[in-house]
Amino acid sequence: MKTAQSIITICLLITLLISCNQQKKQNTVTFATSKNMWCGLGLIAYDKGYFKEEGLDAKISYLESGRYCLDALVSNSTDFATIVEVNISYFGFTGNKSVIDIASLVSSTSSGIIALKSRGINKPEDLKGKKLAFCPGTTSDIFANRFIEKHGIKATEVNLQKIQPLAISSAVISGSVDAASTWDPHIFNISKTLGEDAIVFRDPDAYTGYLTLAVRKDWAYANNETVISFLKALKKADLFAKAHKEEAQLIVSKMINLDIDVVKATWDLHNMELKLDKAEMLKAVNSQGIWINQTMEEYTDKAIPNYSEYFDSKFLDELNSSK
């Protein structure tokens, strides 16, 4: 009799424990990112269920570029955001110090200029006098200016056209501009559509871009465990992508609705790795801040920001020390 009662008691306890685990609410977080390969680690983490494994119910919002993800972060519309280093270069001039980068997720050489041969563009120097589209405040902004400068062309010698990211492809394909500074998959898709009329200029020496993970500082410090859990999920995605390249490519292809052939063709232009090399990041952000200050009239009377205030390794250090 006692044995039977003991068994019943144990069964009830097991049932209760299972019920408690099922009823345990996951911590809901919001995540602003973009549908491109720069953002691969976050997309892999989501698809593989790594956020859920770390107790997070991640709600993803897809925005056109890092600039809009930063806007969402500043306006308290998201908890985590993927942005690029040039976003911080511009943001520093606002004096707003509420945002910090806590990790870099990818270094990318996918930026480039795609041009129309039919407009007489066969080499970089042919861009002089042509309509060159770019997206202000994004990586395409920096790449365009650095590339033409490297080839001896002044900004005043090019008809620079400000265009939003989603309008870049149609602008080139329709011929309303002669060339555009953008990134993949836009470059790949435009090139595929234009065929022999397309020419692409890339130059990693002129510019390498970085995707970073940004948070609001006050929120992150008040939610330390949540931030660490988010980073743990990204670390799992990092390890998975390195160990299972083909499956990672399929996941990214599915998540961003991009043909797998495009993903495979441009995969190696995106070096995905969860880390934070502050010296490397500060060098990139500072150089862009100086360029902004020296070339853009609205910034010439402003002091170069102290960009070190926008990077914080505390959370990643804590993650790495817990191994």
C-alpha angles and dihedrals in degrees: 000000000000090000091053092049091049091052091049091049092050091049091051091050092050091049090049093050092049090048092050092051092049092049094046106116118228118229108257116223131174122228125193114199141139136254099247137097094260086073095051099122094056092047092050091048090053096046094046092050094242093138090055090047087058092050097260130128098203116200109199125210116191115215130179099250146348090270091065092043088056090050089053091051095049091048092052090246093126139024098213129028136183110222136163127244094251088061088062091046090060095035092057090066090062091066090229108139099177094105129072134182110229101178144002117234105186144004111213138194092182093109115108148136119260116197142179116253088200088067090060097262112140101136135025094261090061089071089080110113093008131120106258117186123208139164110244117234093017137097089270088062093056095040094051094052096042093046097051091043090053089054095050098258120134119220088241089059092062127065097233114201121198110220133166117248098253092051096053097086096049091045092059097038092049091048095237086130130030096222142357136211108220143121140252137318085031093057093048094047094046091048091050091051096046095043114182092004092068127090123181128205119196128171122175089184090061094047142355115184129214130209113208138186112240133191138172105267098223092047093047094050090048091049101040096149092050092052092049090050090051091051091048089056091050090048090055089051090049092053092044094051091051094047098039107032098163094048090046089053091051091051093050091046090054096042096052097033092239127146110261091231090060091048092050093045093054101030096102091054086071117066102197115200134140107230143109118228098179094187091053093046095046091051091054096043095044094050090052091046090054091049091050091049094049101042108033117073095212091058103040094093093050127093119244106262123243094249094185086080090066097060125070123178094183096104098043090045089053091049093049094046091054094063 
